[in-house]
Amino acid sequence: MRALLHMVLPLLLLCVLFSVLIGCAAKGTVQEAPLQSIEKTPLSEDAAIANFIGNAHEGATQYFTQSSYGAVTVTAGREYLSALGLLCREAYIRGGTQTRTSACKDPEQGWSMAPDVLGEGNR
C-alpha cells in the first residue's frame, strides 16, 4: 500500500499543478499589442501570387508565367497568425527549385509576400 501511495501521490500532485496552471491561464483578459509597421519591399510583380496564396484553400495549386521567381507553380499551405497578429498563409513555390514562403494580409494594404527573415525559404 505504501509503495502504491509513493507512485500515485506524485502523479496526483502533478495533475493538481496542471489544473491550477490551466485555470490561471484561462482567467483574466488578454491585452492585444498594437500592430507595428514594418518596412515592406514592394513586390508588385508578385501581387497576383500573394493574392492567390492568401485567398486559396490549403492544397490549392496555380501556375504563374511571370514572377520574381520566373515561371512557377504555387501551392497554398496552412494558415497561421504572425507575431504581429497578421493572418498569414504558407506556400510552396516550384520552378527551378522549391521555395517555401508566406503571404500575410495587412488590414490596410491587403495580401503581400512576407520577407524571408530566417533565410530558410529554399528547401
Backbone hydrogen bonds in HBPLUS format (Angstrom, degrees):
<---DONOR---> <-ACCEPTOR-->    atom                        ^
c    i                          cat <-CA-CA->   ^        H-A-AA   ^      H-
h    n   atom  resd res      DA  || num        DHA   H-A  angle D-A-AA Bond
n    s   type  num  typ     dist DA aas  dist angle  dist       angle   num
A0005-LEU N   A0001-MET O   2.97 MM   4  6.24 152.5  2.04 148.1 155.7     1
A0006-HIS N   A0002-ARG O   3.03 MM   4  6.32 151.5  2.11 145.7 152.8     2
A0007-MET N   A0003-ALA O   3.16 MM   4  6.44 134.4  2.38 138.4 150.0     3
A0007-MET N   A0004-LEU O   3.17 MM   3  5.13 131.5  2.42  94.1 107.1     4
A0008-VAL N   A0004-LEU O   2.92 MM   4  6.10 159.4  1.97 153.7 159.3     5
A0009-LEU N   A0005-LEU O   2.91 MM   4  5.66 163.9  1.93 147.3 152.1     6
A0012-LEU N   A0008-VAL O   2.89 MM   4  6.10 155.6  1.95 157.2 165.2     7
A0013-LEU N   A0009-LEU O   2.91 MM   4  6.14 163.0  1.94 157.9 162.0     8
A0014-LEU N   A0010-PRO O   2.95 MM   4  6.10 153.1  2.03 143.9 151.3     9
A0015-CYS N   A0011-LEU O   2.97 MM   4  6.21 154.3  2.04 145.6 152.0    10
A0016-VAL N   A0012-LEU O   3.01 MM   4  6.29 156.8  2.07 149.2 155.4    11
A0017-LEU N   A0013-LEU O   2.94 MM   4  6.15 158.4  1.98 147.7 153.6    12
A0018-PHE N   A0014-LEU O   2.98 MM   4  6.25 163.0  2.01 151.3 155.0    13
A0019-SER N   A0015-CYS O   2.98 MM   4  6.16 156.8  2.03 145.7 152.4    14
A0020-VAL N   A0016-VAL O   2.96 MM   4  6.23 156.1  2.02 151.2 157.1    15
A0021-LEU N   A0017-LEU O   2.96 MM   4  6.21 163.6  1.99 153.2 157.7    16
A0022-ILE N   A0018-PHE O   2.87 MM   4  6.02 161.8  1.91 152.8 157.6    17
A0023-GLY N   A0019-SER O   2.98 MM   4  6.09 156.8  2.04 142.5 149.2    18
A0024-CYS N   A0020-VAL O   2.90 MM   4  6.14 151.6  1.98 148.7 156.5    19
A0025-ALA N   A0021-LEU O   2.96 MM   4  6.13 153.8  2.03 145.8 152.9    20
A0026-ALA N   A0022-ILE O   3.09 MM   4  6.24 143.2  2.23 143.9 152.9    21
A0046-ASP N   A0043-LEU O   2.83 MM   3  5.36 149.2  1.92 115.9 126.0    22
A0047-ALA N   A0044-SER O   3.17 MM   3  5.11 167.3  2.19 106.6 108.7    23
A0050-ALA N   A0046-ASP O   2.91 MM   4  6.20 164.6  1.93 157.6 161.8    24
A0051-ASN N   A0047-ALA O   2.91 MM   4  6.11 161.2  1.95 150.0 154.9    25
A0052-PHE N   A0048-ALA O   2.93 MM   4  6.11 155.2  1.99 142.8 150.0    26
A0053-ILE N   A0049-ILE O   2.88 MM   4  6.12 172.2  1.88 159.7 160.8    27
A0054-GLY N   A0050-ALA O   2.96 MM   4  6.11 164.8  1.99 150.0 154.4    28
A0055-ASN N   A0051-ASN O   2.98 MM   4  6.01 151.1  2.07 146.3 153.2    29
A0056-ALA N   A0052-PHE O   2.87 MM   4  5.64 133.6  2.09 154.4 162.5    30
A0060-ALA N   A0057-HIS O   2.97 MM   3  5.58 164.7  1.99 142.9 144.6    31
A0059-GLY N   A0076-ALA O   2.83 MM  17  5.33 171.6  1.84 137.8 140.4    32
A0076-ALA N   A0060-ALA O   2.89 MM  16  5.52 157.6  1.94 160.9 166.2    33
A0062-GLN N   A0074-VAL O   2.90 MM  12  5.41 151.0  1.99 148.3 157.9    34
A0074-VAL N   A0062-GLN O   2.81 MM  12  5.41 170.5  1.82 163.0 162.2    35
A0064-PHE N   A0072-VAL O   2.76 MM   8  5.38 170.1  1.77 168.7 171.0    36
A0072-VAL N   A0064-PHE O   2.86 MM   8  5.38 150.1  1.95 154.4 162.7    37
A0070-GLY N   A0067-SER O   3.09 MM   3  5.05 161.6  2.12 104.0 109.9    38
A0073-THR N   A0094-ARG O   2.85 MM  21  5.16 157.7  1.89 145.4 152.3    39
A0094-ARG N   A0073-THR O   2.82 MM  21  5.16 171.5  1.83 155.5 158.4    40
A0075-THR N   A0092-TYR O   2.90 MM  17  5.18 158.1  1.95 147.5 154.9    41
A0092-TYR N   A0075-THR O   2.89 MM  17  5.18 155.5  1.95 145.4 153.6    42
A0077-GLY N   A0090-GLU O   2.68 MM  13  4.62 154.4  1.74 141.9 132.9    43
A0090-GLU N   A0078-ARG O   2.96 MM  12  5.58 160.6  2.00 158.9 158.1    44
A0080-TYR N   A0088-CYS O   2.86 MM   8  5.32 152.8  1.94 140.8 142.6    45
A0088-CYS N   A0080-TYR O   2.80 MM   8  5.32 163.4  1.82 175.0 173.4    46
A0082-SER N   A0086-LEU O   2.83 MM   4  5.18 163.1  1.86 149.0 154.2    47
A0085-GLY N   A0082-SER O   2.89 MM   3  5.10 160.7  1.93 110.5 115.6    48
A0105-LYS N   A0087-LEU O   2.87 MM  18  5.59 158.4  1.92 163.4 170.5    49
A0089-ARG N   A0103-ALA O   2.90 MM  14  5.57 146.5  2.01 154.5 165.3    50
A0103-ALA N   A0089-ARG O   3.05 MM  14  5.57 152.9  2.13 147.2 154.4    51
A0091-ALA N   A0101-THR O   2.84 MM  10  5.32 138.8  2.01 149.9 143.8    52
A0101-THR N   A0091-ALA O   2.93 MM  10  5.32 166.6  1.94 150.7 154.2    53
A0093-ILE N   A0099-THR O   2.76 MM   6  5.04 168.6  1.77 155.3 158.9    54
A0099-THR N   A0093-ILE O   2.81 MM   6  5.04 157.5  1.86 144.7 152.5    55
A0095-GLY N   A0097-THR O   3.04 MM   2  5.26 162.8  2.07 142.6 148.0    56
A0123-ARG N   A0098-GLN O   3.13 MM  25  5.89 169.1  2.14 150.7 153.9    57
A0100-ARG N   A0121-GLY O   2.56 MM  21  4.66 168.6  1.57 142.8 143.3    58
A0114-ALA N   A0102-SER O   2.81 MM  12  5.41 177.0  1.82 141.1 142.1    59
A0104-CYS N   A0112-SER O   2.89 MM   8  5.66 154.7  1.95 165.5 165.0    60
A0112-SER N   A0104-CYS O   2.97 MM   8  5.66 149.0  2.07 148.6 157.2    61
A0106-ASP N   A0110-GLY O   2.92 MM   4  5.00 165.6  1.94 135.3 130.4    62
A0110-GLY N   A0106-ASP O   2.85 MM   4  5.00 144.9  1.97 151.3 147.1    63
A0119-GLY N   A0116-ASP O   3.40 MM   3  5.47 152.5  2.48  99.5 107.2    64
